Amino acid sequence: MGEGTFESVRHTNVRDTQSCEIRDLLDRLADKWSLLVIELLGSGSRRFTELHREIDEISQRMLTLTLRHLERDGLLTRTVHPVVPPRVDYELTDLGRTLLAAIEGLVSWTRGHRDEIASARSTYDARLEG
């Protein structure tokens, strides 16, 4: 590929990622909770209460908003069962499963390097304080 062709493709990709829809989706996926929800649903459907219990520190309101956004984006489905009390299950769609496949490496890398990152943060913070 010639230099000019590469530059043309790069500028096209930059323009594509600057569209509102793509920025909105990338912002959502990079938020504090969405990837955790997707990862949890990767092992099967979950009830709202199960998700809430499994995700430390998330409020009910934030979990509700996160689930609504992911459902709107077509990444999960919400099934309401006609029982008393109402039971609601969440499950990844086929599209959501393709995203799960894409993020598994990132999640695995994060788990594998969390101690190194914590150490780097401590070193950095100590330098700022000293």
Backbone as JSON, one array per atom type, in Angstrom:
{
  "sequence": "MGEGTFESVRHTNVRDTQSCEIRDLLDRLADKWSLLVIELLGSGSRRFTELHREIDEISQRMLTLTLRHLERDGLLTRTVHPVVPPRVDYELTDLGRTLLAAIEGLVSWTRGHRDEIASARSTYDARLEG",
  "N": [[0.85, -1.17, 0.0], [0.64, 2.15, -0.91], [2.13, 5.22, 0.35], [0.36, 7.47, 0.2], [-2.09, 6.17, -0.01], [-2.24, 4.84, 2.46], [-2.37, 7.07, 4.19], [-4.81, 8.13, 3.36], [-6.6, 6.07, 4.11], [-6.14, 6.08, 6.89], [-7.05, 8.67, 7.59], [-9.72, 8.41, 6.86], [-10.51, 6.42, 8.69], [-10.19, 7.87, 11.09], [-12.09, 9.89, 10.74], [-14.36, 8.25, 10.66], [-14.42, 7.22, 13.3], [-14.98, 9.48, 14.67], [-17.62, 10.01, 14.42], [-20.79, 10.57, 15.92], [-22.3, 8.29, 16.79], [-20.42, 6.2, 16.94], [-18.55, 7.26, 18.75], [-20.21, 7.53, 21.0], [-20.81, 4.82, 21.52], [-18.22, 3.76, 22.0], [-17.55, 5.29, 24.25], [-19.48, 4.3, 26.04], [-18.75, 1.59, 26.22], [-16.3, 1.84, 27.37], [-16.85, 2.7, 29.86], [-17.19, 2.53, 33.46], [-18.67, 0.25, 34.17], [-19.87, -1.31, 32.08], [-18.25, -3.26, 30.66], [-17.81, -5.07, 32.7], [-20.39, -6.05, 33.17], [-20.91, -7.24, 30.69], [-18.91, -9.19, 30.69], [-19.73, -10.8, 32.89], [-22.21, -11.72, 31.95], [-21.3, -13.3, 29.99], [-20.99, -15.89, 30.82], [-23.5, -16.86, 30.91], [-27.1, -16.3, 31.32], [-28.3, -13.84, 33.66], [-29.98, -12.72, 36.6], [-31.22, -9.49, 37.57], [-30.72, -9.0, 40.29], [-28.66, -10.81, 40.8], [-26.58, -9.81, 39.18], [-26.27, -7.33, 40.42], [-25.38, -8.08, 42.94], [-22.96, -9.3, 42.29], [-21.34, -7.32, 41.23], [-19.25, -5.22, 42.66], [-19.89, -2.27, 44.48], [-21.63, -1.0, 42.62], [-24.46, 1.0, 42.08], [-28.03, 0.46, 42.3], [-29.4, 2.08, 40.52], [-27.37, 2.83, 38.68], [-26.7, 0.33, 37.63], [-29.12, -0.32, 36.42], [-29.24, 1.72, 34.44], [-26.94, 1.08, 32.95], [-27.59, -1.49, 32.0], [-29.85, -0.86, 30.45], [-28.69, 0.77, 28.45], [-26.94, -1.06, 27.22], [-28.79, -2.9, 26.29], [-30.22, -1.3, 24.49], [-28.22, -0.88, 22.6], [-28.17, -3.32, 21.46], [-26.73, -5.38, 22.58], [-27.47, -7.0, 24.67], [-30.26, -8.92, 25.87], [-33.39, -8.45, 27.48], [-35.47, -10.22, 29.5], [-38.65, -10.48, 30.74], [-40.28, -12.33, 33.1], [-43.51, -13.61, 33.62], [-44.22, -13.77, 36.56], [-44.85, -13.75, 40.11], [-42.93, -12.57, 42.73], [-42.0, -10.28, 40.03], [-39.69, -11.56, 37.64], [-36.69, -10.85, 36.11], [-34.52, -11.49, 33.51], [-31.26, -11.19, 32.11], [-29.36, -11.44, 29.15], [-26.65, -12.07, 26.93], [-26.74, -11.04, 23.53], [-26.27, -12.4, 20.2], [-24.65, -10.52, 18.98], [-23.6, -9.27, 21.26], [-22.1, -11.39, 22.25], [-20.07, -11.5, 20.34], [-18.72, -9.19, 21.0], [-17.89, -9.86, 23.56], [-16.01, -11.82, 22.95], [-14.12, -10.19, 21.81], [-13.26, -8.61, 23.96], [-12.25, -10.33, 25.86], [-9.47, -10.83, 25.9], [-8.48, -8.35, 26.78], [-9.63, -8.17, 29.34], [-8.46, -10.42, 30.52], [-5.74, -9.7, 30.35], [-5.77, -7.47, 32.06], [-6.4, -8.65, 34.54], [-4.15, -10.29, 34.82], [-2.1, -8.48, 35.13], [-2.63, -6.81, 37.22], [-1.34, -6.53, 39.73], [1.17, -5.5, 39.03], [0.39, -3.07, 37.94], [-0.79, -1.84, 40.15], [1.49, -1.58, 41.74], [3.03, 0.14, 40.13], [1.39, 2.4, 40.21], [1.53, 3.03, 42.95], [4.26, 3.65, 43.2], [4.42, 5.87, 41.49], [2.61, 7.66, 42.8], [3.98, 7.97, 45.24], [6.26, 9.32, 44.36], [5.14, 11.75, 43.63], [4.27, 12.7, 46.08], [6.62, 12.97, 47.44]],
  "CA": [[0.0, 0.0, 0.0], [1.46, 3.36, -0.99], [2.03, 6.19, 1.45], [-0.87, 8.25, 0.06], [-3.23, 5.29, 0.28], [-2.26, 4.66, 3.92], [-2.85, 8.32, 4.78], [-6.24, 8.23, 3.04], [-7.3, 5.11, 4.97], [-6.03, 6.56, 8.26], [-7.95, 9.81, 7.76], [-11.08, 7.88, 6.8], [-10.77, 5.77, 9.98], [-10.34, 8.91, 12.1], [-13.41, 10.49, 10.52], [-15.37, 7.27, 11.05], [-14.51, 7.1, 14.76], [-15.43, 10.74, 15.24], [-19.07, 10.13, 14.31], [-21.43, 10.54, 17.24], [-22.7, 6.95, 17.18], [-19.24, 5.41, 17.32], [-18.02, 7.84, 20.0], [-21.13, 7.15, 22.08], [-20.63, 3.41, 21.83], [-16.91, 3.59, 22.63], [-17.66, 5.84, 25.61], [-20.25, 3.37, 26.87], [-17.99, 0.37, 26.48], [-15.14, 2.17, 28.2], [-17.26, 3.19, 31.17], [-16.76, 1.75, 34.6], [-19.47, -0.93, 34.46], [-20.36, -2.08, 30.93], [-17.44, -4.44, 30.38], [-18.04, -6.04, 33.78], [-21.69, -6.67, 32.92], [-20.75, -8.12, 29.53], [-18.12, -10.35, 31.12], [-20.57, -11.66, 33.73], [-23.22, -12.36, 31.12], [-20.62, -14.24, 29.1], [-21.14, -17.27, 31.31], [-24.93, -17.22, 30.91], [-28.04, -15.26, 31.75], [-28.3, -13.47, 35.08], [-31.03, -11.83, 37.08], [-30.75, -8.18, 38.02], [-30.17, -9.1, 41.66], [-27.37, -11.51, 40.73], [-25.61, -8.85, 38.67], [-26.04, -6.31, 41.45], [-24.59, -8.71, 44.01], [-21.64, -9.67, 41.81], [-20.55, -6.15, 40.86], [-19.02, -4.39, 43.84], [-20.04, -0.82, 44.51], [-22.54, -0.4, 41.65], [-25.78, 1.29, 42.64], [-29.13, -0.1, 41.51], [-29.68, 3.02, 39.43], [-26.31, 2.75, 37.66], [-26.84, -0.96, 36.97], [-30.29, -0.19, 35.54], [-28.85, 2.53, 33.28], [-25.98, 0.32, 32.16], [-28.33, -2.55, 31.31], [-30.68, -0.23, 29.41], [-27.83, 1.19, 27.35], [-26.45, -2.26, 26.52], [-29.94, -3.45, 25.58], [-30.48, -0.38, 23.37], [-27.17, -1.1, 21.61], [-28.33, -4.65, 20.89], [-25.71, -6.27, 23.13], [-28.11, -7.94, 25.57], [-31.72, -8.95, 25.86], [-34.04, -8.4, 28.78], [-36.67, -11.05, 29.46], [-39.48, -10.37, 31.94], [-41.09, -13.53, 33.29], [-44.77, -13.23, 34.28], [-44.38, -14.43, 37.86], [-44.87, -12.82, 41.24], [-42.56, -11.25, 42.21], [-41.49, -10.34, 38.66], [-38.31, -12.0, 37.46], [-36.12, -10.31, 34.89], [-33.23, -12.08, 33.16], [-30.47, -10.51, 31.09], [-28.51, -12.39, 28.44], [-25.98, -11.49, 25.78], [-27.21, -11.38, 22.19], [-25.18, -12.86, 19.35], [-23.77, -9.36, 18.83], [-22.91, -9.12, 22.54], [-21.09, -12.46, 22.36], [-18.9, -11.13, 19.53], [-17.98, -8.2, 21.79], [-17.25, -10.61, 24.64], [-14.8, -12.44, 22.37], [-13.14, -9.12, 21.57], [-12.74, -8.03, 25.21], [-11.69, -11.34, 26.77], [-8.03, -10.6, 26.02], [-8.27, -7.16, 27.61], [-9.97, -8.53, 30.72], [-7.42, -11.35, 30.98], [-4.53, -8.91, 30.54], [-5.96, -6.65, 33.26], [-6.26, -9.52, 35.72], [-2.79, -10.79, 34.9], [-1.14, -7.41, 35.41], [-3.17, -5.88, 38.23], [-0.34, -6.27, 40.78], [2.18, -4.6, 38.45], [-0.23, -1.75, 37.79], [-0.91, -1.29, 41.51], [2.83, -1.2, 42.15], [3.41, 1.34, 39.36], [0.62, 3.52, 40.76], [2.11, 3.38, 44.26], [5.55, 4.3, 42.93], [4.1, 7.19, 40.93], [2.04, 8.49, 43.85], [5.05, 8.27, 46.2], [7.11, 10.35, 43.75], [4.41, 13.03, 43.68], [4.19, 13.13, 47.47], [7.97, 13.18, 47.97]],
  "C": [[0.9, 1.23, 0.0], [1.19, 4.3, 0.16], [0.72, 6.97, 1.4], [-2.1, 7.43, 0.39], [-3.37, 5.07, 1.78], [-2.84, 5.9, 4.59], [-4.35, 8.48, 4.55], [-7.06, 7.3, 3.94], [-7.28, 5.59, 6.41], [-6.98, 7.73, 8.51], [-9.41, 9.38, 7.71], [-11.44, 7.23, 8.13], [-10.97, 6.8, 11.09], [-11.7, 9.57, 11.96], [-14.51, 9.55, 10.98], [-15.52, 7.2, 12.57], [-14.95, 8.4, 15.42], [-16.94, 10.92, 15.11], [-19.67, 9.93, 15.69], [-21.76, 9.12, 17.69], [-21.51, 6.13, 17.66], [-18.64, 5.95, 18.61], [-18.89, 7.46, 21.18], [-20.92, 5.7, 22.49], [-19.29, 3.15, 22.5], [-16.91, 4.15, 24.05], [-18.39, 4.88, 26.53], [-19.43, 2.14, 27.21], [-16.78, 0.62, 27.36], [-15.55, 2.68, 29.58], [-16.9, 2.18, 32.26], [-17.45, 0.39, 34.72], [-19.8, -1.83, 33.27], [-19.57, -3.35, 30.66], [-17.61, -5.5, 31.46], [-19.36, -6.78, 33.56], [-21.56, -7.66, 31.76], [-19.96, -9.37, 29.91], [-18.96, -11.32, 31.96], [-21.61, -12.41, 32.91], [-22.61, -13.35, 30.13], [-20.74, -15.68, 29.54], [-22.6, -17.7, 31.41], [-25.79, -16.1, 31.43], [-27.96, -15.05, 33.26], [-29.53, -12.63, 35.36], [-30.39, -10.52, 37.52], [-30.08, -8.3, 39.38], [-28.83, -9.82, 41.67], [-26.28, -10.57, 40.23], [-25.25, -7.82, 39.73], [-25.16, -6.85, 42.57], [-23.15, -8.95, 43.56], [-20.75, -8.48, 41.44], [-20.43, -5.23, 42.07], [-19.27, -2.92, 43.55], [-20.97, -0.22, 43.47], [-23.9, -0.17, 42.32], [-26.84, 0.64, 41.75], [-29.43, 0.79, 40.31], [-28.64, 2.9, 38.32], [-26.38, 1.42, 36.93], [-28.02, -0.92, 35.99], [-29.93, 0.58, 34.28], [-27.9, 1.77, 32.36], [-26.69, -0.77, 31.36], [-29.2, -1.98, 30.2], [-29.86, 0.18, 28.2], [-27.35, -0.01, 26.54], [-27.58, -2.94, 25.74], [-30.24, -2.6, 24.34], [-29.47, -0.59, 22.24], [-27.23, -2.49, 20.99], [-27.35, -5.68, 21.44], [-26.29, -7.28, 24.12], [-29.62, -7.88, 25.41], [-32.21, -8.99, 27.3], [-35.33, -9.2, 28.65], [-37.39, -10.93, 30.79], [-40.37, -11.6, 32.0], [-42.34, -13.16, 34.08], [-45.03, -14.04, 35.54], [-44.42, -13.35, 38.92], [-43.92, -13.35, 42.29], [-41.96, -11.38, 40.8], [-40.03, -10.77, 38.63], [-37.84, -11.5, 36.1], [-34.74, -10.92, 34.69], [-32.58, -11.26, 32.06], [-29.53, -11.53, 30.48], [-27.88, -11.69, 27.25], [-26.67, -11.94, 24.49], [-26.03, -11.96, 21.42], [-24.16, -11.74, 19.17], [-22.96, -9.15, 20.11], [-21.83, -10.18, 22.73], [-19.87, -12.16, 21.49], [-18.07, -10.09, 20.26], [-17.25, -8.9, 22.93], [-15.95, -11.24, 24.13], [-13.71, -11.39, 22.18], [-12.52, -8.6, 22.86], [-12.09, -9.04, 26.15], [-10.19, -11.16, 26.96], [-7.71, -9.42, 26.91], [-8.54, -7.48, 29.09], [-8.9, -9.45, 31.31], [-6.11, -10.6, 31.25], [-4.62, -8.08, 31.83], [-5.79, -7.48, 34.53], [-4.82, -9.97, 35.91], [-1.77, -9.75, 35.32], [-1.59, -6.45, 36.52], [-2.15, -5.55, 39.32], [0.73, -5.32, 40.27], [1.64, -3.18, 38.32], [-0.37, -1.08, 39.15], [0.44, -0.82, 42.01], [3.29, 0.07, 41.43], [2.67, 2.56, 39.88], [1.18, 3.99, 42.1], [3.42, 4.13, 44.1], [5.32, 5.72, 42.42], [3.58, 8.13, 42.01], [3.08, 8.9, 44.89], [5.96, 9.35, 45.66], [6.44, 11.71, 43.83], [4.37, 13.59, 45.09], [5.56, 13.54, 48.0], [8.66, 14.33, 47.38]]
}
